[in-house]
Amino acid sequence: MSFLSSTRVVDMSALEARLGYCFQSPDLLRQALTHRSHLNEAARSSSGHNERLEFLGDAVLDLAISHHLMERLPDADEGTLSKTKSQIVSAEGLAAVAREIDLGPSLFLGKGEEKTEGRAKRSLLANGLEAVIGAVYLDGGWSVAKTVILRLFDQTLQTQTNELAEVVDYKTTLQEQCQKAFGRPPTYRLSRVSGPDHERIFAVEILINNVPYGNGVGRSKKEAEQQAAAQVLRRRTVASRPRQESRSDRKGTGEL
């Protein structure tokens, strides 16, 4: 799929490959890549500029990132979540992702923006990426848009959430409490691995005194184990569950 600009032909297939999504409506992608300056100078155009799509994409991106952070950081307060999200979806953060997928060369700009190296401008790249996300949402729906967003922001999300998750080591905290209460640490059992090789999802079950107490899911076994431990610590239900082993196996009877 190619589009004719006033001075060049832009191949959209390579951009779609980097996005991981092929548009059913090519005109939506064309509009997402069209800056107002280009539309003002174009003799005619079958699509408008990208500002309305940018508005929509901003909202879709905000929801997708917020939902992901809520799942990955179940114990983070509102302030921490807001600060983390703001860093991820900042103009600099968006522009960085836009550069990774080489969005700049695909933008349709007016001559003035071309002369001032608009394809490298942070604001144009950030706005263009939001517009593309808005177009993906309209073309493919919420599930597709969320998948594309999480793929594009995967590295940033992992870096941000891992740094926050490591502030509290749930596994160590739970181990200390189990050791004190029962004289033994909890055990973690890998229950499921799903997804393609580059997007593995691990599910882990946590057992205390051989009794299941919680589950965790993550992009690594370590992350899944942390999530499982966090779940148990939030619920604080160890003392209320029946224990299956004999009295001779127990080394402690305290509560967490």
N, C-alpha and C positions, 0 to 999 in steps of 0.2 A: 504494500500500500504506500503510494507516494502522493505528495501534494506539491503543486507548483507555486512557488513564491515568485515575487517580481524578479528576483535575481538568481534563484536556484531551485533545484528540486529537493524536497526533504523526504527521505525514506522513513516512514513511520514504523516499519516492521522491526527495525533494530531497537527502537525505543519500546515498543510493545514487548519485545523479548526481555528487555531489562526490567520492565515492570512486572513481567510474568502474567500479562493479561492481553488478550486480543479483543479489540473493540468490535462489537456487532454494528455500531453506528460510527463510522469513521469521522463523520462531521463533528461529533462531540469532542473527539480528540483534537481535531483541527481547531475548534473554538477554544479549547482549553489552552492551546499553545499560542493563541493570537493575542498579542498585546494591543491595547487601544491605539497606540501610535501607528501600528501597521494598518489597522482598519481605517484610520483617518486618511491615510495616503493611498490605500488600495482603490483602484478604479471600480472594482466590484468584488463582492465576496458572498459566498453562500452561507456563511456563518458569522456570528457576532464576535465581539471580543470576550476575554475570559473573566471579567470582573465578577459576574454573577456566579460563575462556577467556582471562582476563588472563595466567595462568601460561603457557598455550600460546602466546599471541601474543608474549610476551616472548622465547620461544625462537625463534620463526619470524622475528621482527624482527631478532634478534641474528645469525642465520645469513644473512639476506638482506643486511644491511648489511656484515657481515664479508666475504662473498663479493664484493660490489661493490668494497669497498676493496682487496681483494687484486688485483682486476683493474685498477683504476684507478691503484694505487700499487705497481707491481711491484718497486720497489727500496726500499720502506719497510720498516724492521725491525719486529719484533713489538711493541716498546714504542710506536713511533709509531702503528701500526695500532690497538693497544688504546686509546691515549689518544684518537685521533680518533673511534673507535667510541663510546667512553664519552661524549664530548661530544655526539654526534649522538643517542644513545638515552637521554640523561639525562632526568630528570623535566621539566626546563624545556624541553628540546628536544621531547619528546613533547607537552607541553602546548601549545607554540607551533604545532605541526602540527594539533593538535586544534582550536585556535582558528581556524586558517585554513579548516578545513572546517566550522566552526560546529557542533561536536559537542555543546557544552553544552546547547543547547535540546532536544536529542533524548534526553538521559539521563532515566531513570526513577529519581527520588529519593524518599526518605521526607520527611515534613513537617519533620523536624528539619534535614535537609540543605538543604531549600528555604529555610527561615528564615535559615540562615547562608550563603546565596548559594553553595551547593555547586556550582552549574553553572559557577562561575568559579574554583573551587579547582584549583590546579595538580595535586594528587595525583589527584583524581577524573577530571580531563581526561586525564591521562597513563594512568591505569589503564583508563579507558574506551576509549582509542585502542588499547591493547594487546589488550583484549578483542575489539574489532572486527576487528583483524588476525587474531586466533585464529579468529574466526568465518568470516572470508573463507577462511582456510586449510582449515577443515573443509568448507566449502561448495563451494569451487572448486578446491582442491588447491594444490600448491606453486608451480607456474608462475604461476597467477593471483595468488596471494598476493604473490609476489616482484614482479610487475608493478605491483600496487597500491602496495606499499611504496615502490618506486623512484619512482613518480609522486608520491606524497605527500611524499617526502623529497628530491625532485629539487633544489630550490633550495639546501637545506642541504648536500647532498652535493657539489654543484658548488662552493659556496663553500669548503668544507673541503678538498676534494681539489685544487682549483686553487691554493689558498694553499700547500699542501705541494709540489705539482708544480713550482711556480715557484721553490722553494728551490734546486733543481738544474735548470739549463737544459741539457737533454741535447742539443738541437740545436746550441747554441753549442759545447759540448764536442766533439761529433763533427765539426763543421765545422773547428775548430782542428786536430784530429788528422788529418783528411783533407787539409787544406791542407798540413800539414807532411809527410805521407807521400806524397801524390800531386800536390800543387800545384793542386788544385781541390777545391771543396766538393762534398758529396753533393747529389743532386737528389731531390725528392719528387714523386710522381705520384699524383693522386687516382684510385683504382681503383674505388670504389663509394660510392654514397650511398643509404641505405635509411631506411625508417621514415616516419611521417607528418610533416607540416611542423613540428609543435611538438616532435617527438622525433627529429630527424634523427640518423643515425649515419653517420659518415664513415670510410672505410677508405683508408689511404694506403700506398703502396709506396715504399720508399727504395732509390735506386740510387747506387752508387759506381763510377765509371768505367764507367757504363752497365750495370753488373751488379746485379741485384736482391739485396739483402742482408737485408731484413726488412720487416715490415708493422706498421702501427699502426692502432688503432681508437679513435675518440673522438666526443664530442658536438659537436666543432668540428674544422675542418681543423688548427688549431693544436695542439689536444690530440692528434689522431691522429699528427701529425708528431713531437711530443715522444715519444709511445709508440714509434714506429718507431725513432727515434734511440736511445732507451733500450734497445731490444731489441738493436740492433747493438753498443752499448757493453757490454752484459752478455755477449754471445757472443764478442765480440772476434775475429770470423772473417774480417775483411776481407783479411788477408794470405794466408789459405789458399784464397781463391776465385780462379779464373782470370779474367784481365782480357781483354776482348774487342777493345779497340781496338788499333791498331797502335802500334809503339814510338814513332813520331813524335808520337803523341798524348799520350804519358805525360810528365809533368813531375816525377814523383817515384816512388820504388819502396819507400819505407819501410813499416813496419808500424804499425798503430794502437797 
